[in-house]
Amino acid sequence: MVFRKLPGVSASGMGLRLSQKFMFLLFLSGLVTLCFGALFFLPDSVRLKRIFLSKTETQPVTVGSGSENDATEERLAGGKAQEDFTLPRSKAESASERATASDRGATSDTFSYAKFKGCLLKPPLGRDNGKPSDPRTDERREKVKEMMKFAWDNYKRYAWGKNELRPVTRNGHIGNMFGGLRGASIIDSLDTLYIMGLMEEYNDAKEWVQNSLDLNSNGEASLFEVNIRYVGGLLSAYYLTGEEVFKSKVLELGEKLLPIEKPHGLYPNFLSPVSGNWVQHHVSIGGLGDSFYEYLIKSYLMSDKTDDDAKKMYYGALEAIEANLVQKSPGGLTYMAEWRGGILDHKMGHLACFSGGMIGIGADDGAPEKRQHYLDLAAEITHTCHESYTRSATKLGPEAFRFDGGGEATATRLNDRYYILRPEVIESYMYMWRLTHDPKYREWGWEAVEALEQHCRVESGFSGIRDVYTMTVSHDNMQQSFFLSETLKYLYLLFSDDDLLPLEDWVFNTEAHPLPVVRKSCLQDKATQDKTVSK
């Protein structure tokens, strides 16, 4: 894998060893992909693309220049560079300006939601909302739906408009992760409520977005978390429903997330959603880059398998992962160790358990002779993560588990024994079910449902627990927004037919928000197609 040296940064001056430089550059590449990738797939988003791609803007704000921008412009414009990439004159356009822009766009490549829906291979909600024919499976799916309604109803009752519910003390939590933005659980729940058919709840959420979502808030926002939750949640709600309120909100938020400048060409972790300025210049290579590999394969799939650069990078990275990180324990468990400056740490985090599903969905697109190998590897990693659940007293997995000191797939340190309603293991169950239809994945999912009900359900919602190895649980008093967005959604999909959000049409982001596969040839009008063919 070849990386260009970043402008304004001297590699030699950083005092890093080769391995550290490599990981540092991986992070930067991943963060750029993560922060900007979803926005490029929003149709009718010329204003956002202008900010990203402009070389000669009329406003005194530019992001990048030169041949790389030229190439990006041509890819996004279908082979012809866009002209007049200018920033809007104000934060909000007048109604007349919008109407004029709409009239101009009617004769160009204006996005048509109806045309987009026609480009999907299957209806998003399937023939019968994904209802399984097997009564036992349908009963389990209905149980998951009841869990979602219970979690939502208590959030609405005790924490409406706040970011999360504190179910033990029955109040709301705001926190500082989103820079003062509110309603994270509402945004995260939109698509889950919609696909589950909880329409009264969905309409309440939509009304709150329309009337109460305030994007002019103060504070330091995590670019990663705001992007995957707020941008991803609003985008998926728009693509599933066609409701214009979601598109207008995500455009407004997207503009606020774009930097005005980058210190030394780097992307710090926090910025102000009000000014768009970085509020501090801390750059880390920690958790904020953990979706890099996932987004390589998902970018390829989302491009209708036309993004060959992402494909090559993913399979190259996967080969390196197998060669350096994938390990086999004395007990026969396959796991991914962590790499710290060239030294293996025989530890696997709960967050890394999404990799079973990631490797599985990419199995079909690598070398044909390696398809079964990748499926086997995906199954082995998913099995190991399941073992981290079964080896605890509560049948819920710890935050991290180790393979040294005589223990396997267990947390040997007190500060790794907690479970905060995380979805990654269940995410891999869902993908592996769709890919293999092995009934064990549904059984494992049901075991997780029973454990959540027994240990995490409290009188007014669901709470994480502090120690998965004791039956006398201590609750952490937090119903995380990703529990509604990811954990319950993946469980619902696990017990649904495959035609509910079929993988041929939809790709899930880090927060489990579904975004569509972009079939540009289908979305182009005839005149554009003729022009492309003539070239």
LUMLUMDO-529968 format. One record per residue: residue in three letters; x, y, z of N, C-alpha, C in turn. Coordinates in steps of 0.1 Angstrom, whole numbers, plus 2048, in hexadecimal, padded with zeros to 3 digits. Layout:
BEGIN
AlaXYZXYZXYZ/...
This chain:
BEGIN
Met8097F480080080080080980C800/Val8068167F780F8227F680782E7FB/Phe80E83680380884280881184E804/Arg80A8598008128657FE81586C80B/Lys82087380B82487A81781A886819/Leu81588882580B8938278128A0826/Pro80B8AA8208118B881F8138BE82D/Gly81E8C482F8208CC83B8258C3847/Val8278B684482B8AD84F8388A684B/Ser8428A885384F8A185084F894857/Ala84F88985084F87C85685C87985E/Ser86787E85987387C86187388486E/Gly86C89086D86C898879863893884/Met85A88988185188488A85787A894/Gly86387589186A86C89A86385F89B/Leu85C85A89185584E89285C84388A/Arg85B83788F86082B88885782887C/Leu85C82087385581D86784781786A/Ser84680E87483980887782F81387C/Gln83481C88482B82788A82783087F/Lys83083387582C83C86A821835862/Phe82382886081982185880B82185F/Met80A81F86C7FD81F8737F882E873/Phe8018388747FC8468747F6849867/Leu7FC84585C7F684884F7EA84084C/Leu7E98348517DC82C8507D1834857/Phe7D48398637C984086A7C484D862/Leu7CE85485D7CA8608567C285D849/Ser7C68538427BE84F8367B084A83A/Gly7AF8428457A383E84A79984984E/Leu79F85385579785D85A79186684F/Val799868845794870839789868833/Thr78B85B83178085282B774853834/Leu77585184176A85084A76285D84A/Cys76A86984C76387584E75C87A841/Phe76187883675C87D829754874821/Gly75786782375185D81A74285D818/Ala73B85D82472C85D82372786981C/Leu72D87581E728881819728881809/Phe73287A80373287A7F57278727EF/Phe7218697F67168617F17088687F2/Leu7088737F86FB87A7F96F88817EC/Pro6ED87D7E66E98837D96E58927DB/Asp6E68997CF6E28A77CF6EA8AF7DA/Ser6F78AC7DB6FF8B27E670A8BA7E0/Val7078C27D57128C97CF7198D37D8/Arg7118D97E17178E37EA7228DC7F3/Leu71F8D07F77298C97FF7358C67F7/Lys7338C17EB73E8BD7E27468CA7DE/Arg7408D57DD7478E17DA7518E47E5/Ile74D8E27F17568E57FC7628DC7FC/Phe75F8CF7FA76A8C57F97748C87EE/Leu76F8CB7E27768CA7D677B8D77D0/Ser7778E27D577A8EF7CE7898F27CD/Lys78D8F67C279B8FB7C079B90A7BF/Thr7919107B979191F7B87839247BC/Glu7819247C97749287CE7739377CF/Thr76793C7CF76694B7D076794F7DF/Gln7659467E87679497F67769467FA/Pro77B94C80478994A80878B93D810/Val78593380C78692681378991B809/Thr79491580A79790A80079C8FE808/Val7998F280379E8E68087A58DE7FD/Gly7B28DF7FD7BA8D77F47BA8DE7E6/Ser7C38D97DD7C48DD7D07CD8D37C8/Gly7CD8D57BB7D78CD7B37D08C17AC/Ser7D88B87A77D48AD79F7CB8A37A6/Glu7CD8A17B37C48987BB7B689D7BB/Asn7B48AA7BD7A68B07BC7A08AE7AE/Asp7A98B07A47A48AF79679E8A1794/Ala7A58977997A188979779488679F/Thr79388C7AB78788A7B377B8917AD/Glu77D89D7A77728A47A176D89B795/Glu77689578D77188E78276A881786/Arg76E87B79176786F79575987279A/Leu75887D7A174B8807A774288679C/Ala74788C79173F89278773D88877B/Gly74087C77D73E872773747874766/Gly75387976975C87A75E75F888759/Lys75789275E7598A075A7598A8767/Ala7648B07687668B877475B8C2775/Gln7558C478174B8CE7847518DC783/Glu7498E678074E8F477F7468FC78A/Asp74C90778D74691179774390A7A4/Phe74E9057AA74D8FF7B874E90A7C2/Thr7439117C574391C7CE73C9197DB/Leu74191F7E673A91E7F372D9267F3/Pro7239217FA7179297FC71A936803/Arg71294180071594E80671094F815/Ser70794681870394682670093882B/Lys6FE9378386FB92983D6EE924838/Ala6E492D8366D79288316D3930825/Glu6CF92981A6CB92F80E6BC933810/Ser6B993E8086AB9428086A2938800/Ala69593980268C9307FA68E9337EB/Ser69093F7E76919427D969E93D7D3/Glu6A993D7DB6B59387D76B49297D5/Arg6AD9227DE6AB9147DD6A39107D0/Ala6999187CE6909167C26989187B6/Thr6A09227B56A89257A96B29197A7/Ala6B99157B26C290A7B16BB8FD7AC/Ser6AF8FB7B16A78F07AD6A48F079E/Asp6A08FC79969D8FD78B6A98FB782/Arg6B59007876C18FD77F6C48EF77F/Gly6C28E878B6C68DA78C6BD8D1784/Ala6B18D67816A78CD77A6AC8C976C/Thr6B58D17666BA8CE7596C88C7759/Ser6CD8C47656DA8BD7676D88B076D/Asp6E28AC7756E289E77B6DB89F789/Thr6CF8A47896C78A67966C489879B/Phe6C58967A86C288A7AE6B38887AF/Ser6AF87C7AB6A18797AB69F86D7B5/Tyr69886F7C06968657CA68E8597C4/Ala68585C7BB67D8517B56868497AC/Lys68F84F7A569984879C6A28407A5/Phe6A78467B06AF83E7B96A98317BE/Lys69C8327C26958267C769481C7BC/Gly6928217AF6928177A469F8107A1/Cys6AA8167A66B78107A46BA8057AE/Leu6B28047B86B47F97C26B07EC7BC/Leu6B77E17BF6B47D47B96A77CF7C0/Lys6A57D27CD69A7CD7D46947D87DD/Pro6877D77E16817E17EA6897E17F7/Pro68C7ED7FD6947ED80968E7E5814/Leu6817E581667A7DD8216757CF81D/Gly6797CB8116767BD80D6677BC809/Arg6637AF8076567AD80264B7AF80E/Asp64F7AB81A6467AC82564E7B1831/Asn6557BC82F65D7C183A6677B7840/Gly66B7AE8386757A483D67079A847/Lys66379884765D78F85166178184E/Pro66777A85766B76C85465F762854/Ser66075884C65574E84B654745857/Asp66074385D66173A86965B741875/Pro65073C87C64A742887653745893/Arg65C73C89566573D8A166F74989E/Thr67474A89267D75588F67576388F/Asp66876288B66076E88B65D773899/Glu65B7698A265976C8B06657738B6/Arg67176E8B267D7748B767F7828B2/Arg67C7848A567D79189F67379B8A6/Glu6677978A965E79F8B06637A38BE/Lys66A79A8C567079D8D267A7A88D1/Val6827A88C668C7B28C46857C08C2/Lys67A7BF8BA6727CB8B866D7D18C5/Glu6687C88CE6637CC8DB66E7D38E3/Met67A7CD8E26867D38E96887E18E4/Met6877E38D768A7F08D167F7FA8D6/Lys6737F68D66687FF8DA6698038E9/Phe66D7F98F166F7FB8FF67B805902/Ala6868038FA69180C8FC68D81A8F7/Trp68681B8EC6828288E667882F8EF/Asp66E8288F466482E8FC66A834909/Asn67382D90F67983291B68283E918/Tyr68983E90D691849909688856907/Lys67D85390067485F8FE66E86490B/Arg66B85B91466585F92166E86692A/Tyr67B86292A68486893468F87092F/Ala69286F92269E87691D69C87C90F/Trp69087F90C68C8848FE6958918FB/Gly69C8908EF6A489B8EB6B289A8F0/Lys6B58938FA6C28918FF6C98868F6/Asn6D68848F86DD87A8F06DA86C8F3/Glu6DB8699006D885B9056CF85B911/Leu6C98509146C184E9206CA84892B/Arg6C884D9376CE8469436C283E949/Pro6C18319466B582A94A6B3827958/Val6BE8279606BD82496E6B8830976/Thr6BE83C9736BA84897A6AE84F972/Arg6AB84A9666A084F95F6A185E95B/Asn6AD8619556AF86F9506B786E944/Gly6BA87993E6C187A9316D087D933/His6D887A9296E687C9296EA88491C/Ile6F288E91D6F689691170489390E/Gly70D89491771B89191572289C90C/Asn72F89A9097368A490073B89E8F3/Met7378928F073C88B8E47378928D7/Phe72B8988D772589D8CB7268AD8CA/Gly72E8B38D37308C18D27238C98D5/Gly71B8C48DE70E8CB8E17028C78D8/Leu7058BF8CE6F98BA8C66F18B18CF/Arg6E48B18CD6DB8AA8D56D489F8CD/Gly6CD8968D36C488C8CD6CB8818C6/Ala6D787D8CA6DE8728C46D68658C3/Ser6CF8628CD6C68568CD6BB8578C3/Ile6B68638C16AB8658B76B18638A9/Ile6BC8698A66C28688986C685A896/Asp6CC8538A06D184689E6C583C89D/Ser6B983F8A16AE8368A16A5837895/Leu6A784288D69E84488269C838879/Asp6A78338746A682886A6A181B871/Thr6A581987E6A180D88569280D887/Leu68D81888B67E81988D677817880/Tyr67C81C87567681B86867580D863/Ile6818068646817F885E6797EF867/Met6777F287466F7EA87D6617ED87C/Gly65D7F787464F7FA87364980187F/Leu65180788764D80F89364A81D88E/Met63F81F88763D82B87F639837888/Glu63283589362F84089C63B8458A2/Glu64483C8A66518408AC65A8478A2/Tyr65A84289666284888B65D856888/Asn65085888864A86588564E86F890/Asp64E86A89D6528738A86608778A6/Ala66986E8A26778718A067987B894/Lys67287988967288287E66E890881/Glu66389188965E89E88D6698A5896/Trp67089E89E67A8A48A76868A989E/Val68A8A18946948A588B6908B2884/Gln6848B387F67F8BE87867E8CB880/Asn67A8C988D6768D58956808D88A0/Ser6888CE8A46908D08B069F8CD8AE/Leu6A38C78A36B18C48A26B98D189F/Asp6C18D68A96C88E28A86D78DF8A4/Leu6DB8E38986E88E08946F28EC897/Asn6ED8F689E6F69028A16F99018B0/Ser7008F68B47038F48C27128F68C4/Asn7158F98D17238FC8D572A8EF8DA/Gly7378EF8DA73F8E48E07478DD8D6/Glu74F8D38DB7588CB8D37518BF8CE/Ala7518BC8C174A8B18BC7548A78B7/Ser75289A8BA75B8908B475688E8A5/Leu75F89189C75C89088E75788288A/Phe75E87889075B86A88D74C867892/Glu74986A89E73C8668A473186E89D/Val73387B89B72888389572687D886/Asn73087A88072F875872727868871/Ile72B85E87972585187871785187E/Arg71485988870785988E6FD863888/Tyr7018708886F887A8836F787A873/Val70387B86D70387C85E6FD86E859/Gly70386385E6FE85685A6EF85485C/Gly6EB8588686DC85686B6D385E863/Leu6D686A8606CE8738586CE86E849/Leu6DA86A8446DB8658376D3859835/Ser6D484F83D6CD84383C6BE84583D/Ala6BA84E8466AB8518466A6857839/Tyr6AF85F8336AA8658266AA85B81B/Tyr6B485281A6B48488106A883E811/Leu6A583B81E69A83282068C83881E/Thr68A84582167D84B82167B855816/Gly68585C81268486780867F87480F/Glu67F87481C67A88082368588B822/Glu68189781C68A8A18196908A8826/Val6898A783168E8AD83D69C8A7841/Phe69E89A83E6AA8938426B6898839/Lys6B289A82C6BD89E8236C18AD826/Ser6B88B58296BB8C382C6C38C4839/Lys6C08BC8436C78BC84F6D68B784E/Val6D78AC8466E48A78446ED8B083C/Leu6E88B78326F08C182B6F48CC834/Glu6EB8D183D6EF8DB8466FA8D7850/Leu6F88CB8557028C585E7108C3857/Gly70F8BD84B71B8BA8447248C7842/Glu71D8D283F7258DE83D72C8E2849/Lys7268E085572C8E48617388DB865/Leu7388CF8607428C586374F8C785B/Leu74E8CF8507598D08477638DA84D/Pro7708D784E77A8E085377C8EC849/Ile7808F684F785902848794901846/Glu79A8FB84D7A88F984C7AC8EC853/Lys7B88E78507BD8DB8567CB8DE85B/Pro7CE8DD8687DB8E086D7E58D6868/His7EF8DB8607FA8D285B7F48C7852/Gly7E88C984C7E28BF8447DC8B384B/Leu7DB8B58587D68AA8617C78AC864/Tyr7C08A28697B28A386D7B18A087C/Pro7B08AA8847AF8A78937A28A1896/Asn7A089D8A37958958A778889E8AA/Phe78A8AA8AD77E8B28B177E8C08AA/Leu7718C48A776F8D18A17628D78A6/Ser7608E38A47548EA8A874A8EA89D/Pro73E8E58A07338E489672D8F2893/Val7318FC89B72C90A89873591188E/Ser74291189174B91888875290F87D/Gly75290387F7588FA8767678F9878/Asn76C90088377B90088677F8F588F/Trp78B8F088D7908E68977928ED8A4/Val78E8E78AF78F8EE8BC79B8E98C4/Gln7A28DF8BF7AF8DB8C47B58D28BA/His7C28D18BB7CA8CA8B07CF8BC8B5/His7C78B58BC7CA8A88C07C789E8B5/Val7D18978B07CF88C8A67D487F8AC/Ser7CB8758AC7CE8688B27CE85D8A8/Ile7D48528AA7D38468A27CB83B8A9/Gly7C283F8B27BB8368BA7AE8328B4/Gly7A38328BC79682D8B87908348AC/Leu7948408AA78E84889F791843891/Gly79B83A89079E83488379A826881/Asp79282188B78F81388B78680E880/Ser78081787877781386D77E813860/Phe78B81586079281785379080B84A/Tyr7937FF84F7937F38467847F0842/Glu77B7F284C76D7EF8497687F883D/Tyr76C80583D76780E83376E80C825/Leu77A80582577F8028187767F8811/Ile7737ED81776A7E381075C7E980E/Lys7577F181774A7F681674980180B/Ser75480980A7548137FF75480B7F1/Tyr75B8007F075B7F97E474D7F37E1/Leu7467EE7EB7397E87E972F7F37E6/Met7307FF7ED72780A7EB7288107DD/Ser73480F7D77368147CA73180B7BF/Asp7298017C37257F77B97317EF7B3/Lys73B7ED7BC7477E67B974F7EC7AD/Thr74F7F97AD7578007A37638077A9/Asp7648097B676F8107BC77B8067BE/Asp7838047B378E7FA7B47997FE7BD/Asp79B80B7C07A580F7C97A280A7D7/Ala79580C7DB7918077E97927F87EA/Lys78E7F17DF78F7E27DF79E7DE7E1/Lys7A77E47D97B57E07DA7BB7E37E8/Met7B77EE7ED7BC7F27FB7B77E8805/Tyr7AA7E48047A47DB80E7AB7CE80E/Tyr7AC7C88027B17BA8027C07BA805/Gly7C77C58017D57C68057D67C7814/Ala7CD7CF81B7CE7D18297CA7C3830/Leu7C07BC82A7BC7B08307C77A5830/Glu7CF7A58257DA79C8257E47A0830/Ala7E67AD8327EF7B183D7EA7AD84B/Ile7DD7AE84C7D67AB8597D879C85B/Glu7D67948517D87858537E6782856/Ala7EF7888507FD78585280278A85F/Asn7FD79486580279A8717FA79A87D/Leu7EC79A87C7E479B8877DC78E88A/Val7D77878807CF77B8837D777088A/Gln7D276C8957D976289D7D07568A0/Lys7D674B8A47CE73F8A97D373C8B7/Ser7C973B8C07CC7388CE7CF7298D0/Pro7D67268DB7D87188DE7CB7108DE/Gly7C07168E17B370F8E27AC70F8D4/Gly7B27148CA7AD7148BC7A471F8B8/Leu7A472A8C079C7368BD7A47408B4/Thr79E7448A97A474E8A07A075C8A5/Tyr7AA7648A77A77728AB7B177C8A5/Met7AE7898A67B67938A17BD79A8AC/Ala7CA7988AD7D279F8B77D37AE8B4/Glu7D87B68BD7DB7C48BB7EA7C68B9/Trp7ED7CF8B17FB7D28AD8007DF8B3/Arg8097DE8BC80E7EB8C381D7EC8C0/Gly8207F48B582E7F78B28367EA8AE/Gly82F7E18A78367D58A38357CA8AD/Ile82F7CC8B982E7C28C381F7BD8C4/Leu81C7B08C380F7AB8C480A7AC8D2/Asp7FE7B18D47F77B08E17EB7A68DE/His7EB79B8E57E17918E37D47948EA/Lys7CE79E8E47C17A38EA7B87A78DE/Met7AC7A58DF7A27A88D57977B08DC/Gly7937BC8D67897C48DC77B7C08D6/His7717C38DE7637C08D97617C88CC/Leu7667D48CB7657DC8BF76A7D58B2/Ala7757CD8B477B7C68A97727BA8A4/Cys7687B68AB7607AB8A87577AE89B/Phe7567BA89774F7BD88B7577B787F/Ser7647B488176C7AF8757677A2870/Gly76079A87775B78D872751791866/Gly74879A86973F79E85E7467A5853/Met7507AE8567577B584C75E7AB842/Ile7657A284776C79883F762790837/Gly75778D83D74D78583674778C82A/Ile74379982B73D7A08207477A2815/Gly7547A181875E7A380D763797807/Ala75D78B80B76377E80776077C7F8/Asp7557817F375277E7E575A7867DB/Asp7617917DF76779A7D577679A7D5/Gly77C7917DD78A78F7DC78E7857D1/Ala79977F7D279D7747C97937697CB/Pro78E7637C07837597C178874D7C9/Glu7957497C879973E7CF79A7407DE/Lys79974D7E279A7507F178C7527F7/Arg7827517EF7747547F577174B801/Gln77373E80077073680B77A738817/His78673C81478F73F81E78B74B826/Tyr78675582078176182777475E82F/Leu76C75682975F75283076374A83D/Asp76D74183B77173A847777742852/Leu78074C84D78675585777B75D85E/Ala77176285676676A85C75F762867/Ala75C75686375574D86C75D74A879/Glu76A74887877374588377375188D/Ile77575D88777576989076876B897/Thr75D76988F75076B89674E7608A1/His75275489E75274A8A975974E8B5/Thr7657538B376D7588BF7667638C7/Cys76076C8C07597778C774D7718CE/His7467678C873B7608CF74075A8DC/Glu74C7548DB75274D8E77547578F2/Ser7587648EF75A76E8F974D771900/Tyr74176E8FA73476F900731763909/Thr73375790372F74B90A738748916/Arg74474E91774D74B92274B75592E/Ser74175D92D73E76693873176193F/Ala73076694B72476195371776794E/Thr71877394870B779943708775934/Lys71276F92E71176C91F711778917/Leu71778391C71A78F915729791915/Gly72E79690A73D7979087437A390F/Pro74F7A29137567AD91975B7B790F/Glu7607C39137657CD90A7727C8903/Ala77A7C090A7867BB9037897AD90A/Phe78E7A490279179790779F793902/Arg7A678A90A7B47879077B6778904/Phe7C27768FF7C67688FC7D4765901/Asp7D776B90D7E47689147E2765922/Gly7EC7619297EA75E9377E175393B/Gly7E074A9317D873E9337C973F930/Gly7C474B92F7B674D92C7B475091D/Glu7A874C9187A574E90A797754909/Ala79675F9017897658FE78276A90B/Thr78A76E91578577392178D780925/Ala78678892C78C79593179479193E/Thr7A179493E7A979194A7AB79D952/Arg7A77A994D7A97B595479C7BB958/Leu79B7C196478E7C69697887D0960/Asn7917D995B78C7E49537877E0945/Asp7887D39427837CE9357767C6936/Arg7707C59427667BB9447587C1942/Tyr7577CD93E7497D393C7437D192E/Tyr7367D392D72F7D29207257DE920/Ile7267E591571E7F29147147F1908/Leu70E7E59077047E38FD7097E38EE/Arg7167E08ED71D7E08E07177D78D6/Pro7187DA8C97117D28BE71A7C98B6/Glu7287CB8B77317C58AD7307B68AB/Val72E7AF8B672D7A08B572079C8AE/Ile7157A38B17087A08AB7097A589C/Glu7107AF8997127B488B7187A8883/Ser7227A288872879788171E78B880/Tyr71678888A70C77E88970378187D/Met6FE78D87C6F57918716FB78E863/Tyr70779386170E792854710783851/Met71577B85B71876D85970B765856/Trp70076985C6F37638596EF76584B/Arg6F07728466ED7758396F676E82F/Leu70276C83270C76682970B757828/Thr7087518337087428346FB73B838/His6F274383E6E573D8436E873184C/Asp6F37318536F572785E6ED72B86A/Pro6E472286E6DA7268796E1729886/Lys6EE7268886F47298956F5738897/Tyr6F674088D6F774E88F6EA754895/Arg6DF74F8906D27538966D174E8A5/Glu6D67428A86D673E8B56DF7468BE/Trp6EA74A8B96F37528C16ED7608C3/Gly6E67658B96DF7728BB6D47718C5/Trp6CD7668C66C37658D06C97648DE/Glu6D475D8DF6DB75D8EC6DE76B8F1/Ala6E27738E86E57818EB6D87898EF/Val6CD7868E96C078C8EC6BD7888FB/Glu6BE77C8FE6BA77790B6C377D916/Ala6D077E9136DA78491C6D779391E/Leu6D479A9136D07A89156C47AA91D/Glu6BA7A291B6AE7A29236B07A0931/Gln6B87969346BB7929426C379C94A/His6CE7A19436D87A894B6D87B7948/Cys6D37BB93C6D47CA9396C77D1939/Arg6BC7CA9386AF7D09396AC7D4947/Val6A97E19496A57E69566977EC955/Glu6927F195F6847F695F681800954/Ser68B80895168881494869281493D/Gly69580993769E80992B6A87FD92C/Phe6B37FF9256BE7F59256CB7FC929/Ser6D37F59316DF7FB9366EB7F1934/Gly6F67F79327037EF9327057EA940/Ile70E7E09417127DA94E7217DB950/Arg7267DB95C7347DE95F73C7D1960/Asp7367C696173E7BA9627367AE95C/Val73A7A995173379E94A735790951/Tyr73F79095B74278396173B78196E/Thr73278A97272B78897E71C78997C/Met7147809827067809806FF78B988/Thr70679099270079C9997057A8992/Val6FD7AC9887027B797F7017C4985/Ser70A7CD98170A7DB9857087E3978/His6FE7EB9776FA7F296B7027FF96A/Asp70680395D70D80F95B70481B959/Asn6F78199586ED8239576EE82B94A/Met6F082493F6F182B9326EB822927/Gln6E18279206DB8209146E2827908/Gln6EC8229036F48288F86EB8298EC/Ser6ED8348E46E58368D86E882B8CE/Phe6F48258CE6F781B8C46F080E8C7/Phe6EA80C8D46E28018D76D68008CE/Leu6D080C8CC6C480D8C36C780D8B5/Ser6D38138B16D78148A36DC80789E/Glu6E58008A66EC7F58A16E87E78A7/Thr6E97E68B56E67D98BB6D97D48B8/Leu6CE7DC8BA6C17D78B76BE7D68A9/Lys6C47DF8A06C17DE8926C77D188C/Tyr6D47CE8906DA7C288B6D37B5890/Leu6CE7B589C6C67AA8A16B97A8899/Tyr6B37B48966A67B388E6A97AE880/Leu6B47B287A6B77AD86D6BB79F86D/Leu6C279A8786C578C8796B9783879/Phe6AE78887F6A278087F698783874/Ser69D78B86A69478F85F699787852/Asp69078784869478283B69F78B835/Asp6A778582C6B278C8266AE79881E/Asp6A179981A69C7A48116997B1819/Leu69B7B182669A7BD82E6A87C382E/Leu6A97CF8276B67D58246C07CB81F/Pro6BD7C68136C67BC80D6D47C280A/Leu6DE7B980C6EC7BD80B6F07C17FD/Glu6E87BD7F36EB7C17E56E87D07E3/Asp6E07D67EC6DC7E47EA6E17ED7F5/Trp6E57E88006E87F080C6F57EC812/Val6FC7F78177087F581F7077FD82C/Phe70A7F68377087FC844715803848/Asn71381084D71F817852723812860/Thr72C81886773181487472681487E/Glu71C81C87D71181D886705815882/Ala70780D8786FC8048726F180C86B/His6F58188666EB81F85E6ED81B84F/Pro6E28168496E381183B6E481C831/Leu6EE81B8286EF82481D6EF81C810/Pro6EA8218056E78197F96F48177F1/Val6F480C7EA6FE80A7DF6FB8147D4/Val70581B7D07038267C67058207B8/Arg6FA81E7B06FB81A7A36FA826799/Lys70582C79770583978F700837781/Ser70282B77B6FD82976D6EE82A76D/Cys6E88257786D98257796D483377C/Leu6DB83B7846D68487886D885377D/Gln6E28507746E485A7696D885B760/Asp6D486775B6CA8687516CF864744/Lys6C786273A6CB85E72D6D5867726/Ala6D38747286DC87E7216EA87C727/Thr6EB87A7346F887873B6FE86C736/Gln6F68617356FC854731701855723/Asp6FA85C71A6FE85E70C70B86570B/Lys70C870714718878714724870719/Thr72286772372C85F72873185571E/Val72784F71772B84570C73284B701/Ser72F8586FD73585E6F27448616F5/Lys74786270275586570675D858705/
